[in-house]
Amino acid sequence: MFVHIAHQVSREHGQKTFQLLENLMITIRITAMFAVVLLAGLVMPASAQNALPVSLSGNWTSPDNMYSQVFEIEDIGTSPTVTYWSNRSGCTMEKVPAIVQRWDGKDLHFVIKVEMPCFESFEAKLTKEGDVYKGKLYAPGLTYPELDLTLR
């Protein structure tokens, strides 16, 4: 009888121990899942902020602020194209292919190579400032070879 009671106590103790371990494992899994969700919430906004924009549009402006026209870059991450409106006849470009040379989450640098009466190529260097991209458009051959760009 003593052996039977000892066996019964041992079995009940084993079941309680097993149940405690099982509850501990469930708690660990829930904590791990919570940690993953929390980390994802912290990391996602940062990576979304650094995502390459799909398109940007705004204006170029001459250094003396006398001239300003539309400038757009679209499909930046896939097949970028640029639309550049000019005050000079024959210098407007619509949906001309561009090459993104640099994107690091803050700085965007792209070039266009095209043969037009006004110029053969230009490059743009932009820096993200909040939700606005500001920078310069360098276009040798234009009246103003360096234009200010402000895009959103």
MARKERO-642235 format. One record per residue (C-alpha): x, y, z. Coordinates in steps of 0.1 Angstrom, whole numbers, plus 2048, in hexadecimal, padded with zeros to 3 digits. Example, Ala and Ser with C-alpha at 12.3 -4.5 7.8 and 13.67 -1.06 7.14 Angstrom:
<recs>
<rec <87B 7D3 84E>>,
<rec <889 7F5 847>>,
</recs>
This chain:
<recs>
<rec <800 800 800>>,
<rec <81C 818 809>>,
<rec <82C 811 7E6>>,
<rec <80A 818 7D6>>,
<rec <806 839 7E8>>,
<rec <82A 844 7E0>>,
<rec <824 83B 7BB>>,
<rec <803 84F 7BB>>,
<rec <814 86E 7CB>>,
<rec <831 86B 7B2>>,
<rec <819 869 795>>,
<rec <805 887 7A1>>,
<rec <825 89A 7A6>>,
<rec <830 891 783>>,
<rec <80F 89D 775>>,
<rec <811 8BE 787>>,
<rec <835 8C2 77B>>,
<rec <82B 8BA 758>>,
<rec <80E 8D2 75A>>,
<rec <825 8EE 767>>,
<rec <83E 8E8 74B>>,
<rec <822 8E8 731>>,
<rec <814 909 73F>>,
<rec <838 917 73F>>,
<rec <83C 90E 71A>>,
<rec <81B 91E 711>>,
<rec <826 93E 723>>,
<rec <848 93E 711>>,
<rec <836 93A 6EF>>,
<rec <81E 957 6F6>>,
<rec <83B 96D 703>>,
<rec <84F 965 6E4>>,
<rec <832 96C 6CC>>,
<rec <82C 98D 6DF>>,
<rec <851 996 6DB>>,
<rec <850 98F 6B6>>,
<rec <831 9A5 6B1>>,
<rec <841 9C1 6C6>>,
<rec <862 9C0 6B3>>,
<rec <84F 9BF 692>>,
<rec <83C 9DE 69D>>,
<rec <85C 9F0 6A5>>,
<rec <86F 9E6 686>>,
<rec <854 9E9 66C>>,
<rec <850 A0F 66E>>,
<rec <875 A15 66B>>,
<rec <878 9FF 64C>>,
<rec <858 A0F 63E>>,
<rec <867 A31 643>>,
<rec <886 A26 630>>,
<rec <873 A16 614>>,
<rec <87B A23 5F1>>,
<rec <85E A3A 5E7>>,
<rec <849 A2F 5C9>>,
<rec <848 A51 5BA>>,
<rec <850 A75 5C2>>,
<rec <844 A95 5B3>>,
<rec <849 ABA 5B8>>,
<rec <85C AD6 5A8>>,
<rec <87E AE1 59C>>,
<rec <887 B05 5A3>>,
<rec <8A2 B1A 594>>,
<rec <8BC B28 5AD>>,
<rec <8AE B4B 5A9>>,
<rec <88A B3E 5AE>>,
<rec <87F B4D 58D>>,
<rec <876 B2C 57D>>,
<rec <864 B0D 58A>>,
<rec <854 AEF 579>>,
<rec <848 ACC 580>>,
<rec <860 AB0 587>>,
<rec <855 A8C 58E>>,
<rec <865 A6A 592>>,
<rec <84E A4C 591>>,
<rec <851 A26 596>>,
<rec <872 A2C 5A9>>,
<rec <876 A09 5B5>>,
<rec <86E 9F7 594>>,
<rec <872 A0B 574>>,
<rec <878 A2F 57D>>,
<rec <86D A4A 565>>,
<rec <871 A70 568>>,
<rec <85B A8C 55B>>,
<rec <86C AAD 55A>>,
<rec <859 ACC 54E>>,
<rec <86F AE8 540>>,
<rec <86A B0D 538>>,
<rec <87F B08 519>>,
<rec <870 AFA 4F9>>,
<rec <87B AD6 4F2>>,
<rec <889 AD0 514>>,
<rec <86A ABF 525>>,
<rec <86E A9A 52B>>,
<rec <851 A83 533>>,
<rec <856 A60 542>>,
<rec <87A A5D 539>>,
<rec <88C A3F 548>>,
<rec <8A1 A46 566>>,
<rec <8BC A32 579>>,
<rec <8BB A32 59F>>,
<rec <8E0 A31 5AA>>,
<rec <8DC A35 5CF>>,
<rec <8C2 A30 5EA>>,
<rec <8CB A2C 60E>>,
<rec <8AA A35 61F>>,
<rec <8B2 A5A 61F>>,
<rec <8C6 A63 600>>,
<rec <8B9 A5D 5DD>>,
<rec <8D0 A62 5BF>>,
<rec <8C4 A5B 59B>>,
<rec <8D0 A63 578>>,
<rec <8C0 A67 556>>,
<rec <8D2 A63 535>>,
<rec <8BF A71 518>>,
<rec <8C8 A84 4F8>>,
<rec <8B5 AA4 4F6>>,
<rec <8BC AC6 4E8>>,
<rec <8C0 AD4 50B>>,
<rec <8D6 AB9 51C>>,
<rec <8E1 A95 519>>,
<rec <8DF A8B 53D>>,
<rec <8D7 A97 560>>,
<rec <8D9 A8A 583>>,
<rec <8C5 A91 5A2>>,
<rec <8D1 A8E 5C6>>,
<rec <8B5 A90 5E0>>,
<rec <8B5 A8D 606>>,
<rec <896 A83 61A>>,
<rec <88C A9E 633>>,
<rec <86D A92 645>>,
<rec <854 A8A 629>>,
<rec <865 AA1 610>>,
<rec <883 A99 5F9>>,
<rec <899 AB7 5F3>>,
<rec <8B8 ABA 5DD>>,
<rec <8C7 AC4 5BC>>,
<rec <8C2 ABC 598>>,
<rec <8E3 ABE 585>>,
<rec <8DD AC4 55F>>,
<rec <8FB AD0 54B>>,
<rec <8EF AE3 52D>>,
<rec <8D2 AF4 53D>>,
<rec <8D1 B19 544>>,
<rec <8D3 B10 568>>,
<rec <8E8 AF0 56B>>,
<rec <8DE AEC 58F>>,
<rec <8BA AED 599>>,
<rec <8A9 AE9 5BB>>,
<rec <892 ACB 5BF>>,
<rec <876 AC7 5D9>>,
<rec <862 AA7 5D5>>,
<rec <848 A94 5EA>>,
</recs>
